[in-house]
């Protein structure tokens, strides 16, 4: 019985830490860039889109396709950074154990 109570306490502690980490990741912003920085995309550690900045010099009404590709590349870069951030922080929380289903 004592073992069950200890396991429940550990589970509650892990749940509390995960909620805290989720709040921290929501506040941490990763920047992805493309085209040498002319397009910047911002996502938080939970991989929620926070914004995009585009240098006006790259806005060519006759070439929307290039701008679209730059925006997509910048977001891809930002999402990769956010995923790496989440992995690092989850690794700290779980002591490096890869526990299935523990991601946000």
N, C-alpha and C positions, 0 to 999 in steps of 0.2 A: 504494500500500500504506500509506504514511504517513497518507494522508487517511482510509483505513478505520480505522486505529488511533485517530486523533483522534476520529472519529465514535463509535467504541465507548467511548472514555473519556468523551465528553460524555454518551452514553446512560447509562453507569454512574453518572455524577455526578447526572444528572437522577433516576435511580431512587433513589439514596441520599437526595436532597433530598425526594423524594415520600414515602419511608418516614418520614423525620424529620417532615415536615409531618403525616402521618397520625397519628403519636404525639402531636403538639401538639394537633391537632384533637380527639383522643380525650379530652384533659384539659380542654379549654375548654368550659365549660357556658354555654348560652344559656337565658334565662328568657323564657317566653311568659306573658302574662297575659290574663285575661278578667274581665268584670264589675267593672271598676275595681280589679282586683288581688285579688279574693276567691278566685280560682282561679289558681294558678301552676303551670306545667308546665316541666320541665327536660329539655333534650336536649343532648347534646354536639355538637361540631363535625362528627362523623361521622353525625349524626342518629340516634343511639341514645337511647332513652328512659332518662332517669336518675331521674325521680321526678315527683311531683305533690303540691302542698299545697292544701288546701281549708279555707277559713275555716269553722269549725263553724257560724257563724251562717247560712250559706247552705244548710245541709243540712236540707231539708224532706222528711220521708218521704212526704208527700202530693204532692210535685212533683219526682220524680226526673228528669223530662224536662228541666227547666231546668238542673239541675246537669249532666246529661249534655252539654247544649249548651255550657255554660260550659267544661267539661273539653275538649271537642273544639276549641273556639275557642282555648283557651290552648295546646293542643298545636299547632294550626295556626300560631299566632303564633310559637311556639318553633322549629318546623321552618323557617319562613320566615327567621328570624334565623340559624339554623344554616346554611342554604343560602347566605345572603348572606355569612356568615363564610367558608365554604369558597370561594366565588367570589373574594372579596377576597384570601385567602391564596394560592389557585391563581394568581391574576393576578400576584401578587408573584413567585411561583416561575417562571412562564412568561414574565415580562416583558410581560404584557398580551396575549400571543397566545392565541387561543381554539383550543386543540388538542382535537379530538374524542377522547372516551374517557378524558380525564384528569380524572376525578373519583372520589370514593371511594364 
